[in-house]
Amino acid sequence: MNDEAGAASRFDLAEFAPYRIAVLGREISERLGAAYAGEGVTIPEWRVLAVVAEAPSVAARDVVAKTPMDKMAVSRSVASLETKGLIARAPASDRRVSALKLTRKGRSVFDRIAAIALAYEEALLAALNDQQRRAFFDGLQRLESALRSSPGDSGAHEGE
């Protein structure tokens, strides 16, 4: 039996860590999105709001860099949030870039969803004791560091 056939016979998608992480992340995101659905904000829009809320003003390219969203998804979410009156564009020092800022209404919506998100996180993490929480966050940090330190694109894609 060659190595390829041997690997195929040992591979179990249900036990494959990248797949399990992707499935868990998607389920958590969808359940959290359902918890704040009454605010009229989609999951991608919430991600944009959360990044924009972190600073007085943010460029769309910064949203792309801080979220698992591509430029088109960010652009659509920004346009929708503008239409809803939750964010506004302002000129930036670099005239080629617009600075995104929360409006007063956007700050109010963000604050309500952030409270829902924090309560959701606390309820989710209640399944772990303090030692397990520390180990979980340590493990996440180690995996994130390993990915950042690996040279080039590892070829990982959502859902693998």
FINUVEX-334996 format. One record per atom (N, C-alpha, C): residue in three letters; atom name; x, z, y. Coordinates in Angstrom, 1 decimal, padded with zeros to 4 digits. Example, Ala and Ser with C-alpha at 12.3 -4.5 7.8 and 13.67 -1.06 7.14 Angstrom:
REM FINUVEX-334996
REC:ALA:N:013.2:007.8:-005.7 .
REC:ALA:CA:012.3:007.8:-004.5 .
REC:ALA:C:013.2:007.8:-003.3 .
REC:SER:N:012.8:007.1:-002.2 .
REC:SER:CA:013.7:007.1:-001.1 .
REC:SER:C:012.9:007.9:000.0 .
END
This chain:
REM FINUVEX-334996
REC:MET:N:000.9:000.0:-001.2 .
REC:MET:CA:000.0:000.0:000.0 .
REC:MET:C:000.9:000.0:001.2 .
REC:ASN:N:000.6:-000.9:002.2 .
REC:ASN:CA:001.5:-001.0:003.4 .
REC:ASN:C:001.0:000.1:004.4 .
REC:ASP:N:001.8:000.3:005.4 .
REC:ASP:CA:001.5:001.4:006.4 .
REC:ASP:C:000.2:001.1:007.1 .
REC:GLU:N:-000.1:-000.1:007.4 .
REC:GLU:CA:-001.3:-000.4:008.1 .
REC:GLU:C:-002.6:000.0:007.3 .
REC:ALA:N:-002.6:-000.4:006.0 .
REC:ALA:CA:-003.7:000.0:005.1 .
REC:ALA:C:-003.8:001.5:005.0 .
REC:GLY:N:-002.6:002.2:004.9 .
REC:GLY:CA:-002.6:003.6:004.8 .
REC:GLY:C:-003.2:004.3:006.0 .
REC:ALA:N:-002.8:003.8:007.2 .
REC:ALA:CA:-003.4:004.4:008.4 .
REC:ALA:C:-004.9:004.1:008.5 .
REC:ALA:N:-005.3:003.0:008.1 .
REC:ALA:CA:-006.8:002.7:008.2 .
REC:ALA:C:-007.5:003.6:007.2 .
REC:SER:N:-007.0:003.9:006.1 .
REC:SER:CA:-007.7:004.8:005.2 .
REC:SER:C:-007.7:006.2:005.6 .
REC:ARG:N:-006.8:006.6:006.5 .
REC:ARG:CA:-006.8:008.0:007.0 .
REC:ARG:C:-007.5:008.1:008.3 .
REC:PHE:N:-007.9:007.0:009.0 .
REC:PHE:CA:-008.5:007.1:010.3 .
REC:PHE:C:-010.0:007.5:010.2 .
REC:ASP:N:-010.3:008.5:010.9 .
REC:ASP:CA:-011.7:009.0:011.0 .
REC:ASP:C:-012.1:009.1:012.4 .
REC:LEU:N:-012.9:008.2:012.9 .
REC:LEU:CA:-013.3:008.2:014.3 .
REC:LEU:C:-013.9:009.5:014.8 .
REC:ALA:N:-014.7:010.2:014.0 .
REC:ALA:CA:-015.3:011.5:014.3 .
REC:ALA:C:-014.3:012.5:014.6 .
REC:GLU:N:-013.0:012.4:014.0 .
REC:GLU:CA:-012.0:013.3:014.2 .
REC:GLU:C:-010.9:012.9:015.2 .
REC:PHE:N:-011.0:011.7:015.7 .
REC:PHE:CA:-010.0:011.1:016.6 .
REC:PHE:C:-010.1:011.7:018.0 .
REC:ALA:N:-009.1:012.4:018.4 .
REC:ALA:CA:-009.2:013.2:019.6 .
REC:ALA:C:-009.6:012.4:020.9 .
REC:PRO:N:-008.9:011.3:021.1 .
REC:PRO:CA:-009.4:010.5:022.3 .
REC:PRO:C:-010.8:010.1:022.3 .
REC:TYR:N:-011.4:009.8:021.2 .
REC:TYR:CA:-012.8:009.5:021.1 .
REC:TYR:C:-013.6:010.7:021.3 .
REC:ARG:N:-013.3:011.8:020.7 .
REC:ARG:CA:-014.1:013.1:020.9 .
REC:ARG:C:-014.1:013.5:022.4 .
REC:ILE:N:-012.9:013.4:023.0 .
REC:ILE:CA:-012.8:013.8:024.5 .
REC:ILE:C:-013.7:012.9:025.3 .
REC:ALA:N:-013.7:011.5:025.0 .
REC:ALA:CA:-014.5:010.6:025.8 .
REC:ALA:C:-016.0:010.9:025.6 .
REC:VAL:N:-016.4:011.1:024.3 .
REC:VAL:CA:-017.8:011.4:024.0 .
REC:VAL:C:-018.3:012.7:024.7 .
REC:LEU:N:-017.4:013.7:024.6 .
REC:LEU:CA:-017.8:015.0:025.2 .
REC:LEU:C:-017.9:014.9:026.7 .
REC:GLY:N:-016.9:014.2:027.3 .
REC:GLY:CA:-016.9:014.0:028.8 .
REC:GLY:C:-018.2:013.3:029.2 .
REC:ARG:N:-018.5:012.2:028.5 .
REC:ARG:CA:-019.7:011.5:028.9 .
REC:ARG:C:-021.0:012.3:028.7 .
REC:GLU:N:-021.1:013.1:027.7 .
REC:GLU:CA:-022.3:014.0:027.5 .
REC:GLU:C:-022.4:015.0:028.6 .
REC:ILE:N:-021.2:015.6:028.9 .
REC:ILE:CA:-021.2:016.7:030.0 .
REC:ILE:C:-021.6:016.0:031.3 .
REC:SER:N:-021.1:014.9:031.6 .
REC:SER:CA:-021.4:014.2:032.8 .
REC:SER:C:-022.9:013.8:032.9 .
REC:GLU:N:-023.4:013.3:031.8 .
REC:GLU:CA:-024.9:012.9:031.8 .
REC:GLU:C:-025.8:014.1:031.9 .
REC:ARG:N:-025.4:015.2:031.3 .
REC:ARG:CA:-026.3:016.4:031.4 .
REC:ARG:C:-026.2:017.0:032.8 .
REC:LEU:N:-025.0:017.0:033.4 .
REC:LEU:CA:-024.9:017.5:034.7 .
REC:LEU:C:-025.6:016.6:035.7 .
REC:GLY:N:-025.5:015.3:035.5 .
REC:GLY:CA:-026.3:014.4:036.3 .
REC:GLY:C:-027.8:014.6:036.2 .
REC:ALA:N:-028.3:014.9:035.1 .
REC:ALA:CA:-029.7:015.2:034.9 .
REC:ALA:C:-030.1:016.5:035.6 .
REC:ALA:N:-029.1:017.5:035.7 .
REC:ALA:CA:-029.4:018.7:036.4 .
REC:ALA:C:-029.6:018.6:037.9 .
REC:TYR:N:-028.9:017.6:038.5 .
REC:TYR:CA:-029.0:017.4:039.9 .
REC:TYR:C:-029.8:016.1:040.3 .
REC:ALA:N:-030.5:015.5:039.3 .
REC:ALA:CA:-031.2:014.3:039.5 .
REC:ALA:C:-032.2:014.4:040.6 .
REC:GLY:N:-032.8:015.5:040.8 .
REC:GLY:CA:-033.8:015.7:041.9 .
REC:GLY:C:-033.2:015.5:043.3 .
REC:GLU:N:-031.9:015.5:043.4 .
REC:GLU:CA:-031.3:015.3:044.7 .
REC:GLU:C:-031.2:013.8:045.1 .
REC:GLY:N:-031.6:012.9:044.1 .
REC:GLY:CA:-031.5:011.5:044.4 .
REC:GLY:C:-030.2:010.9:044.5 .
REC:VAL:N:-029.2:011.5:043.8 .
REC:VAL:CA:-027.8:011.0:043.8 .
REC:VAL:C:-027.4:010.7:042.3 .
REC:THR:N:-026.8:009.5:042.1 .
REC:THR:CA:-026.3:009.1:040.8 .
REC:THR:C:-025.0:009.8:040.5 .
REC:ILE:N:-024.6:009.7:039.2 .
REC:ILE:CA:-023.3:010.3:038.9 .
REC:ILE:C:-022.1:009.7:039.7 .
REC:PRO:N:-022.0:008.3:039.8 .
REC:PRO:CA:-021.0:007.8:040.6 .
REC:PRO:C:-021.1:008.2:042.1 .
REC:GLU:N:-022.3:008.3:042.6 .
REC:GLU:CA:-022.4:008.7:044.0 .
REC:GLU:C:-022.0:010.2:044.2 .
REC:TRP:N:-022.3:011.0:043.2 .
REC:TRP:CA:-021.8:012.4:043.3 .
REC:TRP:C:-020.3:012.5:043.3 .
REC:ARG:N:-019.6:011.6:042.5 .
REC:ARG:CA:-018.2:011.6:042.4 .
REC:ARG:C:-017.6:011.3:043.8 .
REC:VAL:N:-018.2:010.3:044.4 .
REC:VAL:CA:-017.8:009.9:045.8 .
REC:VAL:C:-018.0:011.0:046.8 .
REC:LEU:N:-019.2:011.6:046.7 .
REC:LEU:CA:-019.5:012.7:047.6 .
REC:LEU:C:-018.5:013.8:047.5 .
REC:ALA:N:-018.2:014.2:046.2 .
REC:ALA:CA:-017.3:015.3:045.9 .
REC:ALA:C:-015.9:015.0:046.5 .
REC:VAL:N:-015.4:013.8:046.4 .
REC:VAL:CA:-014.1:013.5:047.0 .
REC:VAL:C:-014.1:013.5:048.5 .
REC:VAL:N:-015.2:012.9:049.0 .
REC:VAL:CA:-015.3:012.8:050.5 .
REC:VAL:C:-015.4:014.2:051.1 .
REC:ALA:N:-016.1:015.1:050.4 .
REC:ALA:CA:-016.2:016.5:050.8 .
REC:ALA:C:-014.9:017.3:050.9 .
REC:GLU:N:-013.9:016.8:050.2 .
REC:GLU:CA:-012.6:017.6:050.1 .
REC:GLU:C:-011.8:017.5:051.4 .
REC:ALA:N:-012.1:016.6:052.3 .
REC:ALA:CA:-011.3:016.4:053.5 .
REC:ALA:C:-012.1:016.0:054.6 .
REC:PRO:N:-011.7:016.1:055.9 .
REC:PRO:CA:-012.5:015.7:057.0 .
REC:PRO:C:-012.8:014.2:057.0 .
REC:SER:N:-011.9:013.4:056.5 .
REC:SER:CA:-012.2:012.0:056.3 .
REC:SER:C:-011.3:011.4:055.1 .
REC:VAL:N:-011.8:010.5:054.4 .
REC:VAL:CA:-011.2:009.9:053.2 .
REC:VAL:C:-011.4:008.4:053.2 .
REC:ALA:N:-010.4:007.7:052.8 .
REC:ALA:CA:-010.5:006.3:052.6 .
REC:ALA:C:-011.0:006.0:051.2 .
REC:ALA:N:-011.8:004.9:051.1 .
REC:ALA:CA:-012.3:004.5:049.8 .
REC:ALA:C:-011.2:004.4:048.7 .
REC:ARG:N:-010.1:003.9:049.1 .
REC:ARG:CA:-009.0:003.8:048.1 .
REC:ARG:C:-008.6:005.2:047.6 .
REC:ASP:N:-008.8:006.3:048.4 .
REC:ASP:CA:-008.5:007.6:047.9 .
REC:ASP:C:-009.5:008.0:046.9 .
REC:VAL:N:-010.8:007.6:047.1 .
REC:VAL:CA:-011.8:007.9:046.1 .
REC:VAL:C:-011.5:007.2:044.8 .
REC:VAL:N:-011.0:006.0:044.8 .
REC:VAL:CA:-010.6:005.2:043.6 .
REC:VAL:C:-009.5:006.0:042.9 .
REC:ALA:N:-008.5:006.5:043.7 .
REC:ALA:CA:-007.4:007.2:043.1 .
REC:ALA:C:-007.8:008.5:042.4 .
REC:LYS:N:-008.8:009.2:043.0 .
REC:LYS:CA:-009.1:010.5:042.5 .
REC:LYS:C:-010.3:010.5:041.5 .
REC:THR:N:-010.9:009.4:041.2 .
REC:THR:CA:-012.0:009.4:040.2 .
REC:THR:C:-011.7:008.3:039.1 .
REC:PRO:N:-012.4:008.4:038.0 .
REC:PRO:CA:-012.3:007.4:037.0 .
REC:PRO:C:-013.2:006.1:037.3 .
REC:MET:N:-013.2:005.7:038.6 .
REC:MET:CA:-014.1:004.6:039.0 .
REC:MET:C:-013.2:003.5:039.6 .
REC:ASP:N:-013.7:002.3:039.3 .
REC:ASP:CA:-013.0:001.1:039.9 .
REC:ASP:C:-013.4:000.9:041.3 .
REC:LYS:N:-012.8:-000.1:042.0 .
REC:LYS:CA:-013.1:-000.4:043.4 .
REC:LYS:C:-014.5:-000.8:043.6 .
REC:MET:N:-015.0:-001.6:042.7 .
REC:MET:CA:-016.4:-002.1:042.8 .
REC:MET:C:-017.4:-001.0:042.7 .
REC:ALA:N:-017.2:-000.1:041.7 .
REC:ALA:CA:-018.1:001.1:041.6 .
REC:ALA:C:-018.1:002.0:042.8 .
REC:VAL:N:-016.9:002.2:043.3 .
REC:VAL:CA:-016.8:003.0:044.5 .
REC:VAL:C:-017.5:002.3:045.7 .
REC:SER:N:-017.2:001.0:045.9 .
REC:SER:CA:-017.8:000.3:046.9 .
REC:SER:C:-019.4:000.3:046.9 .
REC:ARG:N:-019.9:000.1:045.7 .
REC:ARG:CA:-021.4:000.2:045.5 .
REC:ARG:C:-021.9:001.6:045.9 .
REC:SER:N:-021.2:002.6:045.4 .
REC:SER:CA:-021.6:004.0:045.7 .
REC:SER:C:-021.5:004.3:047.1 .
REC:VAL:N:-020.5:003.9:047.8 .
REC:VAL:CA:-020.3:004.1:049.2 .
REC:VAL:C:-021.5:003.5:050.0 .
REC:ALA:N:-021.8:002.2:049.7 .
REC:ALA:CA:-022.9:001.5:050.3 .
REC:ALA:C:-024.2:002.2:050.1 .
REC:SER:N:-024.4:002.7:048.9 .
REC:SER:CA:-025.7:003.4:048.6 .
REC:SER:C:-025.8:004.7:049.4 .
REC:LEU:N:-024.7:005.5:049.4 .
REC:LEU:CA:-024.6:006.7:050.1 .
REC:LEU:C:-024.8:006.5:051.6 .
REC:GLU:N:-024.2:005.4:052.2 .
REC:GLU:CA:-024.5:005.1:053.6 .
REC:GLU:C:-025.9:004.8:053.8 .
REC:THR:N:-026.6:004.1:053.0 .
REC:THR:CA:-028.0:003.7:053.1 .
REC:THR:C:-028.8:005.0:053.1 .
REC:LYS:N:-028.5:005.9:052.2 .
REC:LYS:CA:-029.2:007.2:052.1 .
REC:LYS:C:-028.9:008.2:053.3 .
REC:GLY:N:-027.9:007.8:054.1 .
REC:GLY:CA:-027.5:008.7:055.2 .
REC:GLY:C:-026.7:009.9:054.8 .
REC:LEU:N:-026.0:009.8:053.7 .
REC:LEU:CA:-025.2:010.9:053.3 .
REC:LEU:C:-023.7:010.8:053.7 .
REC:ILE:N:-023.2:009.6:053.9 .
REC:ILE:CA:-021.9:009.4:054.4 .
REC:ILE:C:-021.9:008.4:055.5 .
REC:ALA:N:-020.9:008.4:056.3 .
REC:ALA:CA:-020.7:007.5:057.4 .
REC:ALA:C:-019.3:007.0:057.4 .
REC:ARG:N:-019.1:005.8:057.9 .
REC:ARG:CA:-017.8:005.2:058.1 .
REC:ARG:C:-017.3:005.4:059.5 .
REC:ALA:N:-016.1:005.7:059.7 .
REC:ALA:CA:-015.5:005.8:061.0 .
REC:ALA:C:-014.2:005.1:061.0 .
REC:PRO:N:-013.8:004.6:062.2 .
REC:PRO:CA:-012.5:003.9:062.2 .
REC:PRO:C:-011.3:004.8:061.9 .
REC:ALA:N:-010.4:004.3:061.2 .
REC:ALA:CA:-009.2:005.1:060.8 .
REC:ALA:C:-008.0:004.6:061.6 .
REC:SER:N:-006.9:005.4:061.5 .
REC:SER:CA:-005.7:005.0:062.3 .
REC:SER:C:-005.3:003.6:061.8 .
REC:ASP:N:-005.4:003.3:060.5 .
REC:ASP:CA:-005.1:002.0:060.0 .
REC:ASP:C:-006.4:001.2:060.1 .
REC:ARG:N:-006.5:000.2:061.0 .
REC:ARG:CA:-007.7:-000.5:061.3 .
REC:ARG:C:-008.3:-001.3:060.1 .
REC:ARG:N:-007.4:-001.5:059.1 .
REC:ARG:CA:-007.9:-002.2:057.9 .
REC:ARG:C:-008.7:-001.3:057.0 .
REC:VAL:N:-008.7:000.0:057.3 .
REC:VAL:CA:-009.4:001.0:056.4 .
REC:VAL:C:-010.4:001.7:057.2 .
REC:SER:N:-011.5:002.0:056.6 .
REC:SER:CA:-012.5:002.9:057.2 .
REC:SER:C:-012.4:004.3:056.6 .
REC:ALA:N:-012.6:005.3:057.4 .
REC:ALA:CA:-012.6:006.6:057.0 .
REC:ALA:C:-014.0:007.0:056.6 .
REC:LEU:N:-014.2:007.6:055.4 .
REC:LEU:CA:-015.5:008.1:055.0 .
REC:LEU:C:-015.7:009.6:055.3 .
REC:LYS:N:-016.8:009.9:055.9 .
REC:LYS:CA:-017.1:011.3:056.2 .
REC:LYS:C:-018.5:011.6:055.8 .
REC:LEU:N:-018.7:012.9:055.4 .
REC:LEU:CA:-020.1:013.3:055.1 .
REC:LEU:C:-020.8:013.5:056.4 .
REC:THR:N:-022.1:013.1:056.4 .
REC:THR:CA:-023.0:013.4:057.5 .
REC:THR:C:-023.5:014.8:057.3 .
REC:ARG:N:-024.3:015.3:058.2 .
REC:ARG:CA:-024.9:016.6:058.1 .
REC:ARG:C:-025.8:016.7:056.9 .
REC:LYS:N:-026.6:015.6:056.7 .
REC:LYS:CA:-027.4:015.5:055.5 .
REC:LYS:C:-026.6:015.5:054.2 .
REC:GLY:N:-025.5:014.7:054.3 .
REC:GLY:CA:-024.6:014.6:053.1 .
REC:GLY:C:-024.0:015.9:052.8 .
REC:ARG:N:-023.6:016.7:053.8 .
REC:ARG:CA:-023.0:018.1:053.5 .
REC:ARG:C:-024.0:019.0:052.9 .
REC:SER:N:-025.3:018.9:053.3 .
REC:SER:CA:-026.3:019.7:052.7 .
REC:SER:C:-026.6:019.3:051.3 .
REC:VAL:N:-026.6:018.0:051.0 .
REC:VAL:CA:-026.8:017.5:049.6 .
REC:VAL:C:-025.6:017.9:048.7 .
REC:PHE:N:-024.4:017.7:049.3 .
REC:PHE:CA:-023.2:018.1:048.5 .
REC:PHE:C:-023.2:019.6:048.2 .
REC:ASP:N:-023.6:020.5:049.2 .
REC:ASP:CA:-023.6:021.9:048.9 .
REC:ASP:C:-024.6:022.3:047.8 .
REC:ARG:N:-025.7:021.7:047.8 .
REC:ARG:CA:-026.7:022.0:046.8 .
REC:ARG:C:-026.2:021.5:045.4 .
REC:ILE:N:-025.7:020.3:045.3 .
REC:ILE:CA:-025.2:019.8:044.0 .
REC:ILE:C:-024.0:020.6:043.6 .
REC:ALA:N:-023.1:020.9:044.5 .
REC:ALA:CA:-021.9:021.7:044.1 .
REC:ALA:C:-022.4:023.1:043.5 .
REC:ALA:N:-023.4:023.7:044.0 .
REC:ALA:CA:-023.9:024.9:043.4 .
REC:ALA:C:-024.4:024.7:042.0 .
REC:ILE:N:-025.1:023.6:041.9 .
REC:ILE:CA:-025.7:023.3:040.5 .
REC:ILE:C:-024.5:023.0:039.6 .
REC:ALA:N:-023.5:022.3:040.0 .
REC:ALA:CA:-022.3:021.9:039.2 .
REC:ALA:C:-021.6:023.2:038.8 .
REC:LEU:N:-021.4:024.1:039.7 .
REC:LEU:CA:-020.6:025.3:039.4 .
REC:LEU:C:-021.4:026.2:038.4 .
REC:ALA:N:-022.7:026.3:038.6 .
REC:ALA:CA:-023.5:027.0:037.6 .
REC:ALA:C:-023.5:026.3:036.2 .
REC:TYR:N:-023.5:025.0:036.2 .
REC:TYR:CA:-023.5:024.3:035.0 .
REC:TYR:C:-022.1:024.5:034.3 .
REC:GLU:N:-021.0:024.5:035.0 .
REC:GLU:CA:-019.7:024.7:034.5 .
REC:GLU:C:-019.6:026.1:033.9 .
REC:GLU:N:-020.2:027.1:034.6 .
REC:GLU:CA:-020.1:028.5:034.1 .
REC:GLU:C:-020.9:028.6:032.8 .
REC:ALA:N:-022.1:028.0:032.8 .
REC:ALA:CA:-022.9:028.1:031.5 .
REC:ALA:C:-022.2:027.4:030.4 .
REC:LEU:N:-021.5:026.3:030.6 .
REC:LEU:CA:-020.8:025.5:029.6 .
REC:LEU:C:-019.6:026.3:029.1 .
REC:LEU:N:-018.9:026.9:030.0 .
REC:LEU:CA:-017.7:027.7:029.6 .
REC:LEU:C:-018.0:029.0:029.0 .
REC:ALA:N:-019.3:029.5:029.1 .
REC:ALA:CA:-019.7:030.7:028.5 .
REC:ALA:C:-019.5:030.7:027.0 .
REC:ALA:N:-019.4:029.5:026.4 .
REC:ALA:CA:-019.2:029.4:025.0 .
REC:ALA:C:-017.8:029.9:024.6 .
REC:LEU:N:-016.9:030.0:025.6 .
REC:LEU:CA:-015.5:030.4:025.3 .
REC:LEU:C:-015.3:031.8:025.9 .
REC:ASN:N:-014.5:032.6:025.2 .
REC:ASN:CA:-014.1:033.9:025.7 .
REC:ASN:C:-012.9:033.7:026.7 .
REC:ASP:N:-012.4:034.7:027.4 .
REC:ASP:CA:-011.4:034.5:028.4 .
REC:ASP:C:-010.1:033.9:027.8 .
REC:GLN:N:-009.7:034.3:026.6 .
REC:GLN:CA:-008.5:033.8:026.0 .
REC:GLN:C:-008.7:032.3:025.7 .
REC:GLN:N:-009.9:032.0:025.2 .
REC:GLN:CA:-010.2:030.6:024.8 .
REC:GLN:C:-010.2:029.7:026.1 .
REC:ARG:N:-010.8:030.2:027.2 .
REC:ARG:CA:-010.8:029.5:028.4 .
REC:ARG:C:-009.4:029.2:028.9 .
REC:ARG:N:-008.5:030.2:028.9 .
REC:ARG:CA:-007.2:030.0:029.4 .
REC:ARG:C:-006.5:028.9:028.5 .
REC:ALA:N:-006.7:029.0:027.2 .
REC:ALA:CA:-006.1:028.1:026.3 .
REC:ALA:C:-006.6:026.7:026.5 .
REC:PHE:N:-008.0:026.6:026.8 .
REC:PHE:CA:-008.6:025.3:027.0 .
REC:PHE:C:-008.0:024.6:028.3 .
REC:PHE:N:-007.9:025.4:029.4 .
REC:PHE:CA:-007.4:024.8:030.6 .
REC:PHE:C:-005.9:024.5:030.5 .
REC:ASP:N:-005.2:025.4:029.8 .
REC:ASP:CA:-003.8:025.1:029.5 .
REC:ASP:C:-003.6:023.8:028.8 .
REC:GLY:N:-004.4:023.6:027.7 .
REC:GLY:CA:-004.4:022.4:026.9 .
REC:GLY:C:-004.7:021.1:027.8 .
REC:LEU:N:-005.8:021.3:028.6 .
REC:LEU:CA:-006.1:020.1:029.5 .
REC:LEU:C:-004.9:019.8:030.4 .
REC:GLN:N:-004.3:020.8:031.0 .
REC:GLN:CA:-003.2:020.6:031.9 .
REC:GLN:C:-002.1:019.9:031.2 .
REC:ARG:N:-001.8:020.3:030.0 .
REC:ARG:CA:-000.7:019.7:029.2 .
REC:ARG:C:-001.0:018.3:028.9 .
REC:LEU:N:-002.2:018.0:028.5 .
REC:LEU:CA:-002.6:016.6:028.2 .
REC:LEU:C:-002.5:015.7:029.4 .
REC:GLU:N:-003.0:016.2:030.6 .
REC:GLU:CA:-002.9:015.5:031.8 .
REC:GLU:C:-001.5:015.2:032.2 .
REC:SER:N:-000.6:016.3:032.1 .
REC:SER:CA:000.8:016.1:032.4 .
REC:SER:C:001.5:015.1:031.5 .
REC:ALA:N:001.1:015.2:030.2 .
REC:ALA:CA:001.7:014.2:029.3 .
REC:ALA:C:001.3:012.8:029.6 .
REC:LEU:N:000.1:012.6:030.0 .
REC:LEU:CA:-000.4:011.2:030.4 .
REC:LEU:C:000.3:010.7:031.6 .
REC:ARG:N:000.5:011.6:032.6 .
REC:ARG:CA:001.1:011.3:033.9 .
REC:ARG:C:002.6:011.0:033.7 .
REC:SER:N:003.2:011.6:032.7 .
REC:SER:CA:004.7:011.5:032.6 .
REC:SER:C:005.0:010.3:031.6 .
REC:SER:N:004.0:009.8:030.9 .
REC:SER:CA:004.3:008.7:030.0 .
REC:SER:C:004.5:007.4:030.8 .
REC:PRO:N:005.6:006.6:030.5 .
REC:PRO:CA:005.8:005.4:031.2 .
REC:PRO:C:004.8:004.3:031.1 .
REC:GLY:N:004.4:003.8:032.2 .
REC:GLY:CA:003.4:002.6:032.1 .
REC:GLY:C:002.1:003.0:031.7 .
REC:ASP:N:001.3:002.0:031.4 .
REC:ASP:CA:-000.1:002.1:030.9 .
REC:ASP:C:000.0:002.4:029.4 .
REC:SER:N:-000.7:003.5:029.0 .
REC:SER:CA:-000.6:003.9:027.6 .
REC:SER:C:-001.6:003.1:026.8 .
REC:GLY:N:-002.4:002.2:027.5 .
REC:GLY:CA:-003.4:001.4:026.8 .
REC:GLY:C:-004.7:002.2:026.5 .
REC:ALA:N:-004.8:003.4:027.0 .
REC:ALA:CA:-006.0:004.2:026.8 .
REC:ALA:C:-007.1:003.7:027.6 .
REC:HIS:N:-008.3:003.6:027.1 .
REC:HIS:CA:-009.5:003.2:027.8 .
REC:HIS:C:-010.6:004.1:027.4 .
REC:GLU:N:-011.6:004.2:028.4 .
REC:GLU:CA:-012.7:005.1:028.1 .
REC:GLU:C:-013.4:004.7:026.8 .
REC:GLY:N:-013.7:005.8:026.1 .
REC:GLY:CA:-014.4:005.6:024.8 .
REC:GLY:C:-013.6:005.4:023.6 .
REC:GLU:N:-012.3:005.4:023.7 .
REC:GLU:CA:-011.4:005.2:022.6 .
REC:GLU:C:-011.3:006.4:021.8 .
END
